[in-house]
């Protein structure tokens, strides 16, 4: 991945919490917790999922950066989204966590030596995954959830 592409992905990670906060700032409990689109998560579940997913990925990144090809544990995101803490309409704690997490994560990426982006861990479902791969995937993951939240807002 080019340095320019990396910088763009890091910037996407840095900006995600503010983008999510802007989308949800004027929403009431009903708007946050109603499943407006069949088969898709509520807006609250999306926000809570972003924190859960990105916290997991941040830890995976740290493991890959500090260990030789570490095993990476998968998790069932739908089961996590069904837990009470992931469906509550108050998203303020997850938003605060997302802001703090992404600030640290962006700094992690910015200070990572170029050679380290090729380091990898072993995911039992995906095989070997590199830090370059995780940077791209999670920059895109945030954008996909912005899209899902935007579609959910349009459906209400």
N, CA, C and O of each residue as an XYZ file, in Angstrom:
624
protein
N       0.853     -1.174      0.000
C       0.000      0.000      0.000
C       0.901      1.240      0.000
O       1.914      1.276      0.699
N       0.538      2.229     -0.767
C       1.347      3.438     -0.840
C       1.194      4.266      0.442
O       0.217      4.124      1.178
N       2.173      5.123      0.687
C       2.109      6.005      1.852
C       0.903      6.929      1.781
O       0.280      7.224      2.800
N       0.578      7.380      0.590
C      -0.573      8.264      0.406
C      -1.884      7.548      0.749
O      -2.758      8.116      1.403
N      -2.006      6.312      0.307
C      -3.204      5.523      0.619
C      -3.290      5.260      2.112
O      -4.367      5.361      2.702
N      -2.164      4.924      2.728
C      -2.153      4.726      4.186
C      -2.627      5.982      4.902
O      -3.459      5.907      5.806
N      -2.101      7.134      4.502
C      -2.504      8.392      5.144
C      -4.001      8.627      5.007
O      -4.647      9.084      5.950
N      -4.549      8.321      3.851
C      -5.993      8.490      3.640
C      -6.794      7.558      4.552
O      -7.807      7.963      5.122
N      -6.341      6.320      4.688
C      -7.028      5.369      5.571
C      -6.921      5.803      7.036
O      -7.891      5.707      7.788
N      -5.753      6.275      7.431
C      -5.570      6.757      8.812
C      -6.491      7.945      9.064
O      -7.098      8.046     10.131
N      -6.597      8.828      8.105
C      -7.488      9.991      8.260
C      -8.937      9.543      8.365
O      -9.702     10.125      9.135
N      -9.333      8.523      7.611
C     -10.697      7.996      7.717
C     -10.951      7.455      9.117
O     -12.023      7.667      9.683
N      -9.976      6.764      9.669
C     -10.107      6.247     11.038
C     -10.186      7.400     12.030
O     -10.995      7.360     12.957
N      -9.369      8.413     11.851
C      -9.381      9.568     12.755
C     -10.736     10.294     12.721
O     -11.228     10.729     13.762
N     -11.330     10.422     11.551
C     -12.551     11.203     11.384
C     -13.837     10.455     11.724
O     -14.869     11.086     11.954
N     -13.796      9.127     11.760
C     -15.023      8.347     11.949
C     -15.835      8.744     13.183
O     -17.043      8.940     13.052
N     -15.246      8.872     14.367
C     -16.083      9.201     15.532
C     -16.868     10.509     15.364
O     -18.034     10.578     15.750
N     -16.253     11.527     14.804
C     -16.955     12.799     14.592
C     -18.070     12.636     13.570
O     -19.134     13.237     13.714
N     -17.841     11.840     12.551
C     -18.872     11.609     11.538
C     -20.068     10.876     12.135
O     -21.216     11.222     11.855
N     -19.802      9.869     12.953
C     -20.884      9.124     13.597
C     -21.625     10.031     14.569
O     -22.856     10.044     14.585
N     -20.898     10.784     15.374
C     -21.532     11.688     16.344
C     -22.446     12.684     15.641
O     -23.538     12.974     16.131
N     -22.012     13.208     14.506
C     -22.829     14.155     13.751
C     -24.119     13.497     13.251
O     -25.180     14.122     13.265
N     -24.030     12.251     12.815
C     -25.211     11.551     12.307
C     -26.250     11.299     13.395
O     -27.451     11.331     13.126
N     -25.797     11.052     14.615
C     -26.728     10.624     15.668
C     -27.041     11.697     16.706
O     -27.864     11.455     17.589
N     -26.427     12.857     16.636
C     -26.523     13.837     17.724
C     -27.939     14.309     18.027
O     -28.236     14.607     19.184
N     -28.803     14.387     17.060
C     -30.156     14.898     17.305
C     -31.213     13.808     17.394
O     -32.409     14.098     17.365
N     -30.781     12.558     17.501
C     -31.734     11.448     17.501
C     -32.199     11.113     18.912
O     -31.409     11.107     19.855
N     -33.486     10.835     19.041
C     -34.027     10.422     20.335
C     -33.914      8.906     20.485
O     -33.464      8.204     19.579
N     -34.337      8.422     21.657
C     -34.232      6.993     21.961
C     -34.937      6.143     20.901
O     -34.413      5.112     20.480
N     -36.109      6.572     20.477
C     -36.863      5.794     19.493
C     -36.110      5.685     18.169
O     -36.024      4.606     17.582
N     -35.573      6.798     17.710
C     -34.841      6.791     16.439
C     -33.589      5.919     16.530
O     -33.221      5.252     15.563
N     -32.942      5.927     17.686
C     -31.724      5.141     17.860
C     -31.996      3.644     18.008
O     -31.181      2.822     17.590
N     -33.126      3.292     18.595
C     -33.343      1.891     18.966
C     -34.436      1.168     18.180
O     -34.772      0.031     18.509
N     -34.992      1.797     17.158
C     -36.012      1.149     16.329
C     -35.358      0.528     15.096
O     -34.583      1.186     14.403
N     -35.674     -0.744     14.824
C     -35.125     -1.379     13.610
C     -35.945     -0.978     12.377
O     -36.889     -1.673     12.003
N     -35.585      0.124     11.761
C     -36.331      0.648     10.622
C     -36.138     -0.177      9.353
O     -37.003     -0.167      8.477
N     -35.028     -0.883      9.241
C     -34.748     -1.711      8.065
C     -34.758     -3.175      8.479
O     -34.011     -3.578      9.371
N     -35.596     -3.962      7.838
C     -35.700     -5.386      8.153
C     -34.357     -6.081      7.943
O     -33.714     -5.929      6.904
N     -33.955     -6.835      8.941
C     -32.721     -7.600      8.824
C     -31.452     -6.817      9.088
O     -30.356     -7.367      8.982
N     -31.581     -5.533      9.431
C     -30.389     -4.734      9.725
C     -30.459     -4.233     11.159
O     -31.532     -4.157     11.758
N     -29.306     -3.897     11.690
C     -29.231     -3.411     13.058
C     -29.847     -2.027     13.191
O     -29.985     -1.289     12.216
N     -30.214     -1.695     14.428
C     -30.659     -0.339     14.728
C     -29.443      0.594     14.659
O     -28.300      0.146     14.570
N     -29.715      1.876     14.702
C     -28.616      2.842     14.713
C     -27.771      2.648     15.966
O     -26.542      2.688     15.904
N     -28.431      2.437     17.107
C     -27.683      2.214     18.352
C     -26.787      0.986     18.231
O     -25.624      1.024     18.632
N     -27.318     -0.095     17.686
C     -26.498     -1.299     17.527
C     -25.298     -1.032     16.628
O     -24.214     -1.561     16.876
N     -25.472     -0.223     15.593
C     -24.349      0.136     14.723
C     -23.282      0.890     15.501
O     -22.093      0.594     15.378
N     -23.701      1.856     16.298
C     -22.730      2.660     17.067
C     -21.995      1.772     18.065
O     -20.767      1.813     18.143
N     -22.731      0.974     18.822
C     -22.100      0.096     19.807
C     -21.190     -0.929     19.120
O     -20.112     -1.244     19.624
N     -21.631     -1.445     17.968
C     -20.815     -2.399     17.207
C     -19.500     -1.763     16.761
O     -18.449     -2.401     16.828
N     -19.551     -0.518     16.309
C     -18.317      0.134     15.875
C     -17.303      0.168     17.007
O     -16.123     -0.108     16.795
N     -17.761      0.507     18.218
C     -16.817      0.502     19.336
C     -16.295     -0.910     19.597
O     -15.087     -1.114     19.709
N     -17.204     -1.890     19.696
C     -16.787     -3.268     19.976
C     -15.822     -3.785     18.915
O     -14.765     -4.328     19.240
N     -16.183     -3.618     17.664
C     -15.381     -4.131     16.557
C     -14.022     -3.445     16.486
O     -12.998     -4.108     16.320
N     -14.008     -2.132     16.609
C     -12.758     -1.402     16.463
C     -11.859     -1.584     17.681
O     -10.635     -1.549     17.555
N     -12.454     -1.779     18.861
C     -11.639     -2.103     20.036
C     -10.958     -3.456     19.839
O      -9.776     -3.612     20.146
N     -11.707     -4.431     19.325
C     -11.116     -5.732     19.025
C      -9.989     -5.593     18.011
O      -8.923     -6.184     18.180
N     -10.217     -4.826     16.974
C      -9.203     -4.681     15.940
C      -7.968     -3.955     16.462
O      -6.844     -4.313     16.109
N      -8.167     -2.941     17.297
C      -7.024     -2.221     17.869
C      -6.136     -3.189     18.655
O      -4.911     -3.153     18.538
N      -6.764     -4.052     19.454
C      -6.000     -5.047     20.211
C      -5.283     -6.003     19.260
O      -4.123     -6.347     19.483
N      -5.964     -6.428     18.209
C      -5.322     -7.296     17.217
C      -4.101     -6.607     16.607
O      -3.055     -7.230     16.424
N      -4.241     -5.333     16.297
C      -3.115     -4.579     15.718
C      -1.929     -4.544     16.677
O      -0.784     -4.721     16.263
N      -2.203     -4.316     17.949
C      -1.126     -4.267     18.935
C      -0.456     -5.643     19.071
O       0.765     -5.734     19.199
N      -1.258     -6.697     19.041
C      -0.692     -8.046     19.107
C       0.213     -8.306     17.905
O       1.325     -8.810     18.059
N      -0.261     -7.966     16.722
C       0.527     -8.179     15.505
C       1.808     -7.357     15.542
O       2.859     -7.827     15.106
N       1.731     -6.139     16.054
C       2.913     -5.265     16.095
C       3.959     -5.737     17.098
O       5.134     -5.392     16.973
N       3.546     -6.520     18.090
C       4.471     -6.872     19.169
C       4.786     -8.356     19.291
O       5.671     -8.734     20.058
N       4.081     -9.204     18.552
C       4.310    -10.645     18.635
C       4.537    -11.198     17.230
O       4.167    -10.578     16.234
N       5.147    -12.367     17.174
C       5.399    -13.013     15.888
C       4.195    -13.851     15.483
O       3.922    -14.895     16.075
N       3.482    -13.383     14.469
C       2.339    -14.084     13.873
C       1.362    -14.629     14.934
O       1.098    -15.831     14.984
N       0.834    -13.734     15.775
C      -0.041    -14.190     16.867
C      -1.380    -14.722     16.357
O      -1.854    -14.315     15.296
N      -1.988    -15.639     17.123
C      -3.347    -16.073     16.786
C      -4.327    -14.950     17.119
O      -4.167    -14.264     18.128
N      -5.334    -14.763     16.277
C      -6.337    -13.711     16.457
C      -7.696    -14.370     16.646
O      -8.163    -15.117     15.785
N      -8.316    -14.088     17.770
C      -9.583    -14.729     18.110
C     -10.749    -14.038     17.401
O     -10.891    -12.817     17.473
N     -11.578    -14.824     16.719
C     -12.788    -14.242     16.117
C     -13.886    -14.103     17.180
O     -13.757    -14.615     18.292
N     -14.954    -13.410     16.822
C     -16.109    -13.307     17.706
C     -17.358    -13.214     16.840
O     -17.280    -12.879     15.658
N     -18.497    -13.509     17.429
C     -19.771    -13.490     16.724
C     -20.390    -12.096     16.870
O     -21.005    -11.793     17.893
N     -20.229    -11.256     15.856
C     -20.695     -9.871     15.954
C     -22.204     -9.778     16.115
O     -22.689     -8.866     16.783
N     -22.958    -10.693     15.524
C     -24.413    -10.655     15.684
C     -24.819    -11.008     17.111
O     -25.756    -10.417     17.647
N     -24.131    -11.958     17.731
C     -24.407    -12.289     19.125
C     -24.053    -11.116     20.030
O     -24.773    -10.827     20.985
N     -22.953    -10.445     19.734
C     -22.574     -9.272     20.523
C     -23.617     -8.169     20.353
O     -23.973     -7.505     21.326
N     -24.112     -7.965     19.132
C     -25.097     -6.910     18.865
C     -26.438     -7.208     19.527
O     -27.235     -6.295     19.744
N     -26.696     -8.466     19.849
C     -27.951     -8.848     20.494
C     -27.898     -8.687     22.015
O     -28.937     -8.765     22.671
N     -26.726     -8.467     22.583
C     -26.613     -8.285     24.032
C     -27.239     -6.951     24.441
O     -27.235     -5.997     23.664
N     -27.779     -6.885     25.665
C     -28.442     -5.645     26.109
C     -27.558     -4.394     26.019
O     -28.051     -3.319     25.676
N     -26.271     -4.518     26.320
C     -25.414     -3.327     26.273
C     -25.188     -2.819     24.858
O     -24.732     -1.691     24.670
N     -25.503     -3.640     23.862
C     -25.296     -3.240     22.470
C     -26.573     -2.761     21.805
O     -26.555     -2.367     20.638
N     -27.671     -2.790     22.524
C     -28.920     -2.332     21.915
C     -29.548     -1.159     22.660
O     -30.573     -0.631     22.230
N     -28.948     -0.751     23.766
C     -29.467      0.382     24.522
C     -29.393      1.654     23.673
O     -28.426      1.875     22.945
N     -30.419      2.471     23.781
C     -30.491      3.679     22.957
C     -29.496      4.762     23.324
O     -29.213      5.637     22.505
N     -28.957      4.725     24.535
C     -27.962      5.727     24.931
C     -26.613      5.316     24.345
O     -25.994      4.354     24.798
N     -26.174      6.051     23.346
C     -24.918      5.714     22.669
C     -23.753      6.586     23.134
O     -22.659      6.508     22.574
N     -23.981      7.415     24.153
C     -22.957      8.377     24.566
C     -21.665      7.706     25.029
O     -20.577      8.195     24.725
N     -21.767      6.605     25.751
C     -20.555      5.936     26.234
C     -19.781      5.334     25.067
O     -18.557      5.450     25.006
N     -20.482      4.697     24.151
C     -19.791      4.126     22.987
C     -19.182      5.216     22.110
O     -18.099      5.027     21.556
N     -19.862      6.350     21.978
C     -19.292      7.465     21.204
C     -18.032      8.007     21.872
O     -17.037      8.275     21.199
N     -18.074      8.167     23.195
C     -16.890      8.650     23.912
C     -15.741      7.656     23.758
O     -14.595      8.043     23.529
N     -16.064      6.371     23.887
C     -15.037      5.347     23.709
C     -14.476      5.338     22.305
O     -13.274      5.160     22.110
N     -15.344      5.531     21.326
C     -14.908      5.557     19.936
C     -13.974      6.739     19.676
O     -12.977      6.602     18.968
N     -14.299      7.899     20.250
C     -13.423      9.069     20.101
C     -12.036      8.781     20.682
O     -11.023      9.031     20.029
N     -11.995      8.259     21.896
C     -10.711      7.975     22.544
C      -9.952      6.884     21.788
O      -8.759      7.023     21.518
N     -10.641      5.816     21.455
C     -10.016      4.701     20.759
C      -9.416      5.131     19.422
O      -8.279      4.780     19.106
N     -10.177      5.885     18.647
C      -9.696      6.279     17.320
C      -8.555      7.280     17.402
O      -7.705      7.325     16.512
N      -8.527      8.074     18.445
C      -7.388      8.967     18.639
C      -6.115      8.155     18.859
O      -5.080      8.434     18.252
N      -6.198      7.152     19.728
C      -5.054      6.271     19.972
C      -4.698      5.476     18.730
O      -3.525      5.337     18.385
N      -5.726      4.951     18.054
C      -5.506      4.089     16.891
C      -4.831      4.867     15.761
O      -3.910      4.357     15.123
N      -5.278      6.087     15.513
C      -4.652      6.913     14.473
C      -3.184      7.164     14.816
O      -2.321      7.099     13.941
N      -2.902      7.450     16.087
C      -1.514      7.663     16.505
C      -0.692      6.385     16.319
O       0.452      6.438     15.867
N      -1.280      5.238     16.670
C      -0.615      3.952     16.450
C      -0.200      3.824     14.987
O       0.952      3.519     14.676
N      -1.172      4.065     14.087
C      -0.885      3.911     12.653
C       0.176      4.908     12.192
O       1.076      4.546     11.435
N       0.080      6.145     12.637
C       1.014      7.189     12.185
C       2.445      6.925     12.629
O       3.390      7.321     11.945
N       2.611      6.270     13.751
C       3.957      6.064     14.295
C       4.502      4.671     14.003
O       5.614      4.340     14.416
N       3.735      3.863     13.302
C       4.174      2.514     12.970
C       5.227      2.586     11.862
O       4.991      3.214     10.829
N       6.381      1.952     12.063
C       7.394      1.946     10.990
C       6.845      1.269      9.730
O       6.075      0.314      9.819
N       7.239      1.760      8.580
C       6.739      1.218      7.312
C       6.882     -0.300      7.225
O       5.977     -0.980      6.743
N       8.004     -0.831      7.683
C       8.236     -2.273      7.596
C       7.224     -3.072      8.421
O       6.952     -4.233      8.117
N       6.676     -2.460      9.449
C       5.741     -3.168     10.334
C       4.381     -3.420      9.689
O       3.641     -4.291     10.145
N       4.040     -2.687      8.653
C       2.740     -2.876      8.005
C       2.615     -4.262      7.359
O       1.505     -4.718      7.084
N       3.725     -4.918      7.122
C       3.706     -6.261      6.546
C       3.593     -7.356      7.607
O       3.397     -8.524      7.273
N       3.716     -6.981      8.891
C       3.587     -7.980      9.964
C       2.187     -8.581      9.918
O       1.229     -7.929      9.501
N       2.085     -9.836     10.353
C       0.791    -10.509     10.248
C       0.458    -11.314     11.490
O       1.318    -11.657     12.301
N      -0.845    -11.602     11.600
C      -1.372    -12.503     12.615
C      -2.191    -13.561     11.902
O      -2.469    -13.443     10.709
N      -2.576    -14.593     12.633
C      -3.324    -15.693     12.039
C      -4.754    -15.698     12.557
O      -5.008    -15.941     13.737
N      -5.680    -15.423     11.649
C      -7.106    -15.468     11.958
C      -7.617    -16.832     11.507
O      -7.374    -17.226     10.366
N      -8.324    -17.571     12.383
C      -8.727    -18.931     12.013
C      -9.695    -19.008     10.832
O      -9.788    -20.048     10.181
N     -10.419    -17.918     10.548
C     -11.367    -17.930      9.435
C     -10.800    -17.276      8.173
O     -11.192    -17.638      7.064
N      -9.889    -16.326      8.329
C      -9.364    -15.568      7.188
C      -7.940    -15.913      6.830
O      -7.456    -15.527      5.766
N      -7.261    -16.635      7.701
C      -5.858    -16.953      7.456
C      -4.961    -15.814      7.925
O      -5.301    -15.084      8.856
N      -3.816    -15.671      7.269
C      -2.858    -14.628      7.644
C      -3.405    -13.259      7.245
O      -3.844    -13.062      6.112
N      -3.373    -12.323      8.179
C      -3.794    -10.950      7.871
C      -2.721     -9.979      8.356
O      -2.185    -10.116      9.456
N      -2.426     -9.013      7.524
C      -1.366     -8.046      7.822
C      -1.951     -6.768      8.415
O      -3.157     -6.528      8.374
N      -1.057     -5.966      8.964
C      -1.481     -4.659      9.458
C      -1.966     -3.779      8.314
O      -2.917     -3.020      8.493
N      -1.344     -3.860      7.156
C      -1.844     -3.121      5.990
C      -3.297     -3.498      5.691
O      -4.131     -2.630      5.436
N      -3.586     -4.787      5.725
C      -4.935     -5.280      5.481
C      -5.904     -4.712      6.519
O      -6.976     -4.224      6.161
N      -5.537     -4.772      7.797
C      -6.428     -4.276      8.853
C      -6.675     -2.778      8.722
O      -7.794     -2.315      8.945
N      -5.655     -2.022      8.367
C      -5.832     -0.583      8.178
C      -6.884     -0.317      7.104
O      -7.793      0.488      7.306
N      -6.762     -0.980      5.986
C      -7.724     -0.781      4.891
C      -9.120     -1.249      5.287
O     -10.102     -0.534      5.092
N      -9.199     -2.445      5.840
C     -10.500     -3.016      6.180
C     -11.256     -2.149      7.179
O     -12.458     -1.937      7.022
N     -10.572     -1.644      8.200
C     -11.296     -0.894      9.226
C     -11.577      0.541      8.818
O     -12.526      1.142      9.323
N     -10.792      1.103      7.929
C     -11.165      2.400      7.349
C     -12.446      2.223      6.543
O     -13.362      3.041      6.631
N     -12.506      1.159      5.762
C     -13.696      0.874      4.952
C     -14.874      0.435      5.821
O     -16.022      0.744      5.504
N     -14.605     -0.276      6.900
C     -15.653     -0.747      7.810
C     -16.418      0.436      8.393
O     -17.648      0.419      8.450
N     -15.699      1.448      8.819
C     -16.356      2.640      9.356
C     -17.258      3.289      8.317
O     -18.380      3.688      8.628
N     -16.775      3.396      7.092
C     -17.575      3.995      6.016
C     -18.816      3.164      5.716
O     -19.875      3.714      5.412
N     -18.692      1.848      5.800
C     -19.846      0.976      5.561
C     -20.927      1.193      6.615
O     -22.118      1.130      6.308
N     -20.517      1.448      7.854
C     -21.510      1.694      8.906
C     -22.090      3.104      8.824
O     -23.237      3.319      9.218
N     -21.333      4.048      8.329
C     -21.920      5.370      8.041
C     -23.022      5.197      7.010
O     -24.101      5.775      7.141
N     -22.747      4.399      5.981
C     -23.751      4.130      4.954
C     -24.973      3.440      5.550
O     -26.105      3.809      5.237
N     -24.757      2.449      6.398
C     -25.887      1.734      6.992
C     -26.729      2.663      7.875
O     -27.959      2.622      7.825
N     -26.075      3.488      8.673
C     -26.807      4.439      9.519
C     -27.576      5.431      8.645
O     -28.724      5.758      8.945
N     -26.966      5.901      7.592
C     -27.627      6.855      6.673
C     -28.844      6.213      6.028
O     -29.891      6.850      5.918
N     -28.723      4.965      5.603
C     -29.873      4.250      5.015
C     -30.974      4.035      6.046
O     -32.158      4.140      5.725
N     -30.589      3.736      7.275
C     -31.562      3.536      8.350
C     -32.297      4.845      8.640
O     -33.513      4.848      8.835
N     -31.572      5.939      8.667
C     -32.208      7.249      8.892
C     -33.176      7.583      7.777
O     -34.241      8.148      8.030
N     -32.829      7.248      6.567
C     -33.712      7.520      5.422
C     -34.980      6.655      5.470
O     -36.011      7.047      4.923
N     -34.914      5.505      6.107
C     -36.044      4.586      6.154
C     -37.041      4.901      7.279
O     -38.125      4.318      7.322
N     -36.684      5.817      8.188
C     -37.618      6.063      9.290
C     -38.777      6.921      8.913
O     -39.635      7.203      9.750
